[in-house]
Amino acid sequence: MGLTPAQLRAAIVRNFPEKTGHDLAWWVDLLKEKGPAGKRERLVWLRDEHGLSQLYARVVVSEAERSEGYAEPTPEELVEAQYGGSKAVFRPVYDRLVKWAVDELSGTRISPCKTYVSFFRRRQYGVIAVKRDGVRLGLALPGVEPGGRLEEVKNLGCVRISHQIRLAEAGDVDDGVFTWLRRAYEADV
């Protein structure tokens, strides 16, 4: 079964001692005490001087940049931040998609990130990303030809997402959208 971003990060942190010889806190302390100042320079320093992979270096730098007392936002806070301000008008689109997926697609898990929300079954099969002009429903539909509202897309959530449907209001979320969402869900076996 695929991991959510939070589960993946937790697994990486848990594996730090085995993979690097030290826990995450040790690497953060080292970086703060002896590392360079810039983000890019820190990544290069950890990789070149200490042999960390890019993934592990990014986790160390990210952790080091957090302010004292930082708390991970809750899933609800992540969604609220995405749909704040002028994007609040698109929240009904999000709500309708999530309610339908959770009610109709057994085992679907919803995982909010900073800039989008993922649908998982075994792996990520869909994403909802809000933009200034509407919502993009990204779907993992390998081998499917785009047509009608279904467009080809790159860089929407993750590399598995191959198509998108643009949605401006809750009324745009119709049976055709649900059919494509179900198809992406069923393809995730």
Residue, then its C-alpha position, 0 to 999 in steps of 0.5 A: m500500500g502506498l504511503t501518504p506524505a506524512q507516513l513517508r516522512a515518518a519512515i524516512v525519519r525512523n530510518f535515519p540511524e540505519k541509513t546515515g549512522h545518526d538520527l535526524a536531530w544529530w544531523v540538524d545540530l551538525l548543520k546548524e553548528k557547522g553548515p553553510a547558510g543557504k539552502r542550496e549550499r546546505l544540500v550540497w554540503l550534506r551530500d558532498e561532505h557527508g554522503l547523504s542522499q538528496l532525499y535525506a539532505r532535504v529532510v535535514v535542511s527542512e527540519a533545520e529551517r523550522s522555527e522553534g515551537y513549529a507544529e505540523p499543520t493538521p490536515e484541516e489547517l492545510v485544506e483551510a489554507q488552500y481555500g482561503g481568501s479569493k479561493a474560498v469560492f472553490r471550496p464547494v468543488y473540493d467538498r463535493l469531490v471528497k465527499w463522493a470519493v469517500d462515500e463511493l470509493s471504498g478504502t479511499r484515503i484523503s491526504p492534504c499536503k501544502t498545495y494539493v490534496s491526494f486521493f489514495r487507495r493503494r497508491q495515489y490515484g488522484v489529486i485536487a489542486v486549487k488554482r486562482d481560476g478554479v480547481r484541477l482534479g488530477l487523475a492517474l489514467p495511464g494509457v488513456e487518450p485525452g478528450g472532452r474535459l479530460e486533458e493531459v497534464k504534467n506536474l500536478g501533484c505527482v508523476r503518476i497524475s497524467h490527466q486533469i479536469r478543470l472545475a470552476e463550481a460545484g455544478d461542474v462536478d457531475d457524473g462524467v467527473f465521477t466516472w473518470l474519478r472511479r476509473a482512476y480508482e479502479a486502475d489503482v490495483 
